[in-house]
Amino acid sequence: MTGRPLSLGVLGGMGPAATAEFLRLLAARAPAATDQEHPRILLLSDPSIPDRTEALLSGDDAPLALLHDGLLTLAGWGAEVLAVPCNTAHVWLDRIRAELPVPLVHIVEATLRATGAASPGGAWLAATTGTVASGIYQRCARAGGYRLAVPDDALQRRIHAAATLVKANRVPEAAEAFRSAVLELRRRERIPVVMACTELPIAYAAAGLPPDNEVSSVAALATACAEALYRPGGPAGCMAATGSLKGAP
């Protein structure tokens, strides 16, 4: 490796376990042979940011100011690239992205890029109720001509419950809840499950489900961050994420 990678600012704590998993996966994806070849990480883990689903469903912008201030703080600390390992938070980040002084690696774009590569024919959307209700994934997928299947309300409640259980450190219960939901989705249509909530990959792994039937938003963000840090100037935007899939079978 030649030259130093860019510095990454991570606004985490939404939730803490997902942030830790993101950092683990990022380290695994770094093309580094020594400590010194890994990127400099500036972490601001702020679990005080209000619940994103509750805020969205009630029409409350309570998370916005803390998200905005946290990212500006990281940029002020010297971050050259930003990342937020929380899908639902990106509903607000889309409103302030143009105001940020350094680039943000967008988890939705990264996840749909990975999803399109893994399954051009479509995928199930597994996310918090806030993410689903916001339509952030559906809009980005439509912009690239990609098909996302959305669970019905009953299954959506089970998926959201699994994410909540991970946040409560009740991972075995989360694994059981998510396993049953994923098996039901696969029974209805055998396409991969996009885990568009950063807690859900933790439940999926604990459930022992097959790794070839899922796309993890945490892994997708880690991969996209490694690319941005070591090879700046990669694809950006919803069209870059899924545009190559237009006309795909």
C-alpha positions in Angstrom: 0.0 0.0 0.0 1.3 3.5 -0.9 0.2 6.7 0.8 -2.0 7.0 3.8 -5.8 6.4 3.8 -8.1 9.2 4.5 -9.4 9.7 8.1 -12.9 8.5 8.8 -15.3 10.1 11.2 -18.0 7.7 12.6 -21.1 9.0 14.3 -22.3 6.0 16.2 -24.2 4.8 19.2 -27.4 4.0 17.2 -26.9 1.4 18.6 -23.6 0.7 20.2 -23.4 -2.9 19.3 -24.0 -2.1 15.6 -21.3 0.6 15.8 -18.8 -1.9 17.2 -19.7 -4.5 14.5 -19.2 -1.8 11.8 -15.7 -1.0 13.1 -14.8 -4.7 13.2 -15.9 -5.2 9.6 -14.1 -2.1 8.5 -10.8 -3.3 10.0 -11.3 -6.6 8.2 -11.7 -4.8 4.9 -8.8 -2.5 5.2 -6.0 -3.4 2.7 -3.5 -3.0 5.5 -0.5 -5.2 6.6 0.4 -3.1 9.7 -1.3 -1.0 12.3 0.1 2.1 10.5 -1.7 1.2 7.3 -5.2 1.2 8.8 -7.2 4.4 8.6 -7.4 6.9 11.4 -10.9 6.6 13.0 -12.5 9.4 14.9 -15.5 8.0 16.8 -18.3 9.9 18.4 -20.7 7.4 19.9 -23.8 9.2 21.0 -26.6 6.9 22.3 -28.5 10.0 23.5 -29.7 10.7 20.0 -33.5 10.1 20.2 -35.1 7.0 18.8 -35.3 7.5 15.0 -38.4 5.4 14.4 -40.3 7.0 17.1 -39.4 10.4 15.8 -40.3 9.6 12.2 -43.6 8.1 13.1 -44.6 11.1 15.3 -43.3 13.7 12.8 -40.6 14.9 15.3 -37.2 16.2 14.1 -35.6 15.6 17.5 -32.6 13.6 16.1 -31.7 16.2 13.4 -29.8 18.7 15.5 -27.7 16.1 17.3 -26.9 14.3 14.0 -25.9 17.6 12.4 -23.8 18.7 15.3 -22.1 15.3 15.6 -21.0 15.2 12.0 -19.7 18.8 12.1 -17.8 17.9 15.3 -16.2 15.0 13.6 -15.2 17.1 10.6 -13.8 19.7 13.0 -11.7 16.9 14.6 -10.2 16.2 11.2 -12.4 13.6 9.6 -12.0 13.6 5.8 -14.9 11.2 5.2 -18.0 10.6 7.4 -20.1 7.5 8.1 -23.2 6.8 10.2 -23.9 3.1 10.9 -27.7 3.7 11.3 -30.0 3.4 8.4 -33.0 5.2 9.8 -30.8 8.3 10.7 -30.2 8.8 7.0 -33.7 10.1 6.5 -32.4 13.3 8.3 -28.9 13.0 6.8 -30.4 13.4 3.4 -31.6 16.8 4.4 -28.2 18.1 5.6 -25.8 16.1 3.4 -25.1 19.1 1.1 -24.2 21.2 4.1 -21.5 18.9 5.3 -17.9 20.0 4.7 -16.6 16.5 3.8 -18.2 13.6 2.0 -20.6 11.2 3.7 -20.6 7.5 2.7 -24.3 6.9 2.4 -25.4 3.5 3.9 -28.5 3.2 1.7 -26.6 3.8 -1.5 -23.9 1.4 -0.4 -26.4 -1.3 0.6 -28.4 -1.1 -2.6 -25.2 -1.3 -4.6 -24.2 -4.5 -2.8 -27.8 -5.8 -3.1 -27.9 -5.3 -6.8 -24.6 -7.1 -7.3 -25.8 -10.0 -5.2 -29.4 -10.3 -6.5 -30.2 -8.4 -9.7 -33.7 -9.8 -9.7 -34.8 -8.2 -6.4 -34.7 -8.6 -2.6 -36.7 -8.3 0.5 -36.4 -5.2 2.6 -35.9 -5.9 6.3 -35.6 -2.7 8.3 -37.0 -0.7 11.2 -40.6 0.5 10.8 -39.2 4.0 10.6 -37.0 3.2 7.7 -39.8 1.4 5.9 -42.3 4.1 6.5 -39.9 6.9 5.3 -39.5 5.2 1.9 -35.8 6.0 1.8 -34.8 2.6 0.5 -37.8 2.3 -1.9 -37.1 5.7 -3.5 -33.4 4.9 -4.0 -34.2 1.5 -5.5 -36.8 3.0 -7.9 -34.2 5.5 -9.0 -32.1 2.7 -10.2 -34.9 0.5 -11.5 -34.4 -2.1 -8.8 -37.2 -4.1 -7.2 -37.5 -4.2 -3.4 -40.2 -6.3 -1.8 -41.7 -4.9 1.4 -43.1 -7.2 4.2 -46.7 -6.8 5.2 -47.5 -5.1 8.5 -47.5 -8.2 10.6 -44.1 -9.4 9.4 -42.8 -5.8 9.7 -43.7 -5.7 13.4 -41.7 -9.0 14.0 -38.7 -7.6 12.1 -38.7 -4.3 14.0 -39.0 -6.3 17.3 -35.9 -8.3 16.5 -33.9 -5.1 16.0 -35.2 -3.7 19.3 -34.2 -6.9 21.1 -30.6 -6.5 19.9 -30.5 -3.0 21.3 -31.6 -4.5 24.6 -28.8 -7.0 24.6 -31.3 -9.8 24.2 -29.6 -11.3 21.2 -30.9 -15.0 21.5 -34.5 -13.7 21.6 -33.7 -11.4 18.6 -32.2 -14.3 16.7 -35.3 -16.4 17.2 -37.7 -13.6 16.2 -35.7 -12.7 13.2 -35.1 -16.3 12.1 -38.9 -16.9 12.0 -39.5 -13.7 10.0 -36.8 -14.4 7.5 -38.0 -18.0 6.9 -41.5 -16.6 6.3 -40.2 -14.1 3.8 -38.3 -16.8 2.0 -41.3 -19.0 1.9 -43.2 -16.2 0.2 -40.5 -15.4 -2.3 -37.0 -16.9 -2.5 -35.0 -13.7 -2.9 -32.3 -12.5 -0.5 -33.1 -10.4 2.6 -31.6 -6.9 2.7 -30.9 -6.1 6.4 -31.4 -2.4 6.2 -31.1 -2.0 10.0 -27.6 -2.2 11.5 -28.9 -4.4 14.4 -30.4 -7.1 12.2 -27.1 -8.6 10.9 -26.3 -9.4 14.6 -29.6 -11.2 15.0 -29.1 -13.0 11.6 -25.7 -14.3 12.6 -26.9 -15.5 16.0 -29.8 -17.3 14.3 -27.4 -19.4 12.2 -29.2 -18.5 8.9 -27.3 -19.1 5.7 -24.9 -16.3 4.7 -25.7 -16.5 1.0 -29.3 -15.4 1.5 -28.7 -11.9 2.9 -27.1 -8.6 2.3 -25.9 -6.7 5.4 -26.1 -2.9 5.5 -23.3 -2.9 8.1 -21.0 -4.9 5.8 -22.0 -2.8 2.8 -21.2 0.4 4.6 -17.8 -1.0 5.8 -16.9 -2.0 2.3 -17.9 1.4 0.9 -16.0 3.2 3.6 -12.8 1.1 2.9 -13.2 2.0 -0.8 -13.7 5.7 0.0 -10.7 5.8 2.4 -8.2 4.0 0.2 -9.6 4.9 -3.3 -11.4 8.2 -3.1 -13.8 9.2 -5.9 -15.9 6.1 -6.2 -19.6 6.0 -7.1 -22.1 8.1 -5.3 -25.9 8.7 -5.4 -28.8 6.4 -5.9 -28.2 6.1 -9.6 -24.6 5.0 -9.0 -25.9 2.5 -6.5 -28.4 0.7 -8.7 -28.4 2.4 -12.1 -26.5 -0.5 -13.7 -29.3 -2.8 -12.9 -31.8 -1.2 -15.3 -33.0 -3.9 -17.6 -31.5 -6.6 -15.4 -33.5 -9.9 -15.4 
